[in-house]
Amino acid sequence: MTEKKILLNDAYSLKTPEDSISLYKKWAPTYDRDFAKSSNYISPLKITDFFLKNCQIFDTPILDVGAGTGLIGEYLNKKKDKKIIGIDISSEMLSEAELKNCYSSLLKVDITKKIPLRNNSIGAVVSAGTFTHGHVGPQAFDELLRITKPKGLFVVSIKKEIFIKEGFKEKLLSIKNDITLPELNIFNIYGKNNDKKKENDKAYAVIFRKK
């Protein structure tokens, strides 16, 4: 019997970290081909571009949150030699990322809990596709701020339709004394696409620095 192909709606329907582990265990070997490439998923490329336009020499090491199969790491390595740490809840996705030889280290981490990194140890945080339906909520910013150095750069995507509804705007307001004024850049998550619904999918590239 042919195994059912995993669809984007399956990822958006996740409820718990255990759901994520189960889904991405199955999806990891085909994720790049069956989703990223076939859907023209350009969010990691867009976040990389926003990062490169805003980064300074001291914004290192870079933490790739929800690194998955390493798409951001791959793009960053093509454009700039940087020390990148990747974290993700799925060991199978991280195994795919490891094959790309883009990361100085890869850690299996549930970022809804305590992140096993020291205070003020990270120079920049990047993320694409993690702050979306069924994945990680705004509470994760507390831990990410803890481990980021003062003046550390954040460049993360947040899906537009959940930005207010799931509390991201409220969270950014609640931490306004700890960060610079966030810059919100809207962009298309997918490039030219046979699925017209995907062509209308948008996210914010949220850019700020820890004070």
N, C-alpha and C positions, 0 to 999 in steps of 0.2 A: 504494500500500500504506500502511495506517495505521501510524504509528510506535508501537512498544510503549510503553505508559504506564510511567513510572518508579515503582517501589514503594519503600517504606521499607527493605525487605530489601536492595535494591540499594545503598542508602547504608551499611547495616550491614556489607555484604560488601567494602567498600573495603579495599585492602591498602597502597597507596602514595599519596603526594601526587599523582602523575600520574593515578591512578584517580579521585581526588577532582576534579581539574581537568576530566577528561573527563565525569564524571557531572553535575557541577553546570553545566557549559556547556550541556548538553541540558535540565536541569531548571529553570534560572533563570527563563525566561519564564512558567512555569506553577506555580512552587513555592508561591506564596502561595495561589493558588486551589485547586490540585489536592492540596496537602498540608496547609498550615497551616490553611486555612479548613475544608476538607472533613473533616479529621481532628480538628478542634477542638484544635489544638496550642497549649497554654497555657503551656508552659515559659518562653517569653520574657516573658510577662506576670507569671508568678510571680517570676522573677528580678528584674524591674523593681520589683515590690512589696517584695521583701526588701531590695533596694538602697535604696529610698526610706525604709524604716523604719530603716536603719542609717547612712545617709550624713550627713556633716557639710558645712558650707559650704566647707571646704578640700579636699574630695574631688573635685578637678578638675585637669586634664581627665580625662574618663572614657574608657577604652579598651574598646571592644566587640570581644571576641576571637571570631573566627568570625562576623562580623556578618551574613553571608549577605545576604538581601534587606532587612535593616534593621528587623526586627521589634522588637528591643529599643529601637533609636533612635526608632522611631515611638511606642512606648508612653511612653518617657521624655519626649519632646517634648510629649506631651499633658498631662503632669503637672508638669513642671519644665523651665525653660529652662537647659540645661546644654551645655557644650562637650563634644562627643562625637567621638572618632576611631574609625573602624571599620576593622578589618583582616580580610581573608579571603583564602584561596588562589585563589578564583575571581573573575576579572575580570567575568564575566557576572553573577554574583550581586551584586557591588558596583555594577554598572550599574543593577540594579533598585533597590538601596538608595539610589543617588544621586537617583532620581526622587522619593523621599520627602522630600528636602530637610531631613533630620534631623541630618546630620553636618557637622562643621566640615572634616573631611577623611576621605578613604577611601583605603586603601593595600592593594595586592596583596602579601600576605605569607604565606610558609610558616612558621608559628610553631614548627615542629619544628627550624627553623634560627635563625640570629641575626636578631633583630627590628631593623629600621633606625630605632630611636628611642634617644635619649640615656639614659644612666643617670639614675635618680631624676627622671624627667620626667613621669610619669603619676600622677595623684592617686587613681584608682580603676580597678579591672578588673572588668568584668562579662562573662558568657558564658552562653549557653544552647544546648545541643545540640551543643557542640563536643567535650566530653569524654565520648565515647560509643563504641559499637562502630565499628571501622574508621576512626576519625578521628584524634584527637590523644591521645597518652598523657601520663603524669604528668611526663615529662622537660621539658615545656614550662614548668613552673613556675619553673625556674631563670632562664630569660630574662625571664619576666614579673616576677619579683622584682627582677631587675637594673634594669629600666626604671621600676619603681614607686618613688615617693617614700617615705621613712620615714613610718610611720603610714598609708600608703595602704591603702585598703579593697579587699578582694577579695570578690565575690559571684558564684560560678560554680556551674553545675549539673554534677554528675557522675552518670551513670546508676548506679543502685543496684547492679545485678547485676555491674557491672565494678569497683566501688569497691575491693574487696579483690583480686579475681581479676587485675586488670591493674595492680596496684601503686600505686593512688592513696593508699590508707591508709598504706602503707609510706613513700611519698614525703612525705606530710604529717608523719609521724613524723621523717623524716630532716632536715626543715627546721624542726623545732620551735623551735630557738634563734633563728630568723630571723623567726618569726611569732607572733602571739598564738594562744592555744588556739582551734582551729577549732570553730565552732558548726555542727552538722549538722542541717538541717531537711529531713525527708522530705516530698515532695509528688508529686502526680500529674502526669505529663508531659502528659496529655490530659484534656480535660473529658469531659462526657457524650458517649458515642460509640457508633455502631452496631457497631463492632468491639470486642467484649468483651475481647479480648486487650490492646488499647490501654488500656482503662480500668484495667488492672492494672499498666501500665508506670509505674515510679516512679524518681525521681532524688533526690539530695541537693542542697539548696542549701547550699554550703559557704561559710561566712563567717568571715573573719579579717582582721587587719591586719598589714602588714609592720612589724616593730619598728624 
